[in-house]
Amino acid sequence: MPQHPPSSPERIIVGIDPGTTIMGYGVIRCRGKNQVELVEMGALHLSKVKDHALKLKRIYDRVKALIETHAPDDLAVEAPFFGQNVQSMLKLGRAQGVALAAALAHEVPVAEYAPRRVKQAVTGSGAASKEQVAGMVQRVLSIPASDMPKEMDATDGLAVALCHHYQLAKPKMQRGAGGWKAFLADNPDRVRQK
């Protein structure tokens, strides 16, 4: 499986919107900071599967297949939000866990983002609707209206991948790592020599 170093001009990112009824996913290819293209998007429908353990196996198998097909550099997943129903949260956490396990089994680095963070990264508002997220994903990736999925789970998966891409594209200083010395060492082209 080819692994691109962090400074590589091309990265493949898989984004997962976990769910035990529908799991949305999206795969993007990034070249540099500004060129991003759609590779694949879709949704795994699990409503007809009654056994929860079997649902988890199907999620694992689908994420594994995405990894084996696209050899991604990273897998990003949306974290479960805290709701009122503890059983729903537990099931959603398990779905997220098996997606992460599939990535880790293939030595793919993983990242996790809160739903508000994904919305903020893609639309500029952490309170954006699913429709607003889908519209921005469509615009950023130049997806023709005829190719847009009926369910927004697939575009949610793409939004998670885009969120990760934007996070990687930020200078390290903005991510709070390393200080000025590390920033200058990582960006010699931005330093003027006297």
Steps between C-alpha positions, in 0.01 A plus 500: 500500500664830394536754777556864410709707738324801656669737255392296196314699238223237486292349782200270500261553790203280592228671701246299700166614643431199724156363555331168569213572260696683230876554491606775263845505346701714265844477345690805378836556331691811606785653307664777696286729713244608242430222250248247629299253294234240562611138466197314639198554722222279620298363786481158659135420580453282806134545594405149383775339709345422838802353682715785640819290490439427131454874433839563660658230284353658185635842603844350561494316165393811306767722658758225439396483132530880465850484648607211279360671189634851555808453726422821693755704690244582771157401622289765673184416691229711657479453876165404651311795643368487854126449496223396733479135393789307659430184296518694172826662606646163595408350161638802314823481701537134407448586131768766524728256682486230234568758227807615694604138561488426125730796435737412782517136384630635168735749671308801365526804730164606645350832607176577679292818469196622689191566283513877569865510398423328169218746427718796598786384276280442195240778524643752745220434749495227765120518497461439124223267380565175315374673186751783540782251552393302191480820294850609598644153440337503155649842424852425629524166319315617185249216520230527231146522642412176318772314695395625843368216721145504635617436855738751653700234684742474206554877491548492878779245447657730240468792743701304760772434240503869401521604865809282540654643183445855626653408837810359328528808279514738797845615606617317810494821702124515455469141621689594815805281443864578534530877544691745280818296484313199358303722261819658363668160464199361313463807273848608387351657184314751718809623686693797365872474534684823587 
